[in-house]
């Protein structure tokens, strides 16, 4: 029963800014860039702790680098 109360307390609205880690592929689509901008501009509500950025489509990235002569292959 005490464990159930603990879970219910977690549903309460936080008192201050919420810590956020954003895992994103900002290269592919625009919505991740909007999310990042929203996080940066909402510091009174959200505290961006870390942004993890992946390059998106790895095969496409390789092909672009290959065309540029920078793929290492």
C-alpha positions as CSV (number, residue, x, y, z in Angstrom):
1,X,0.0,0.0,0.0
2,X,2.8,2.5,0.8
3,X,4.4,1.8,-2.5
4,X,1.1,2.7,-4.3
5,X,1.1,6.1,-2.4
6,X,4.7,6.7,-3.7
7,X,3.6,6.1,-7.3
8,X,0.6,8.4,-6.9
9,X,2.8,11.2,-5.5
10,X,5.0,11.0,-8.6
11,X,1.9,12.1,-10.6
12,X,1.8,15.4,-8.9
13,X,2.8,18.5,-10.9
14,X,6.5,19.4,-10.2
15,X,7.1,22.5,-8.1
16,X,9.9,24.0,-10.2
17,X,11.7,23.4,-13.5
18,X,11.8,19.8,-14.7
19,X,15.2,18.3,-15.7
20,X,15.1,17.1,-19.4
21,X,17.5,15.1,-21.5
22,X,16.7,15.5,-25.2
23,X,17.7,12.6,-27.5
24,X,17.3,13.8,-31.0
25,X,18.2,13.4,-34.7
26,X,17.9,17.0,-35.6
27,X,19.3,16.4,-39.1
28,X,16.3,14.5,-40.4
29,X,13.2,16.5,-39.6
30,X,12.2,19.9,-38.3
31,X,10.2,18.8,-35.2
32,X,13.3,18.0,-33.2
33,X,14.7,21.5,-33.9
34,X,11.4,22.9,-32.7
35,X,11.7,20.8,-29.5
36,X,15.2,22.0,-28.9
37,X,14.2,25.7,-29.4
38,X,11.2,25.2,-27.1
39,X,13.4,23.7,-24.4
40,X,15.9,26.5,-24.7
41,X,13.2,29.2,-24.5
42,X,11.3,27.5,-21.6
43,X,13.9,27.7,-18.9
44,X,11.3,28.7,-16.3
45,X,9.6,25.3,-16.8
46,X,12.3,23.0,-18.2
47,X,16.0,22.6,-17.4
48,X,17.9,21.2,-20.3
49,X,20.5,18.9,-18.7
50,X,21.9,17.4,-21.9
51,X,21.1,17.1,-25.6
52,X,22.2,13.9,-27.3
53,X,22.3,14.4,-31.1
54,X,22.6,11.6,-33.6
55,X,23.3,12.3,-37.3
56,X,20.0,10.6,-38.4
57,X,20.3,8.4,-41.4
58,X,23.7,6.9,-41.2
59,X,23.6,5.4,-44.7
60,X,22.7,8.7,-46.2
61,X,25.4,10.5,-44.2
62,X,28.0,7.9,-45.4
63,X,26.9,8.5,-49.1
64,X,27.3,12.3,-48.7
65,X,30.7,11.9,-47.1
66,X,31.7,9.4,-49.9
67,X,30.7,11.9,-52.6
68,X,32.8,14.6,-50.8
69,X,35.8,12.2,-50.6
70,X,35.7,12.1,-46.7
71,X,34.2,8.7,-45.9
72,X,37.5,7.0,-45.2
73,X,36.6,4.2,-47.6
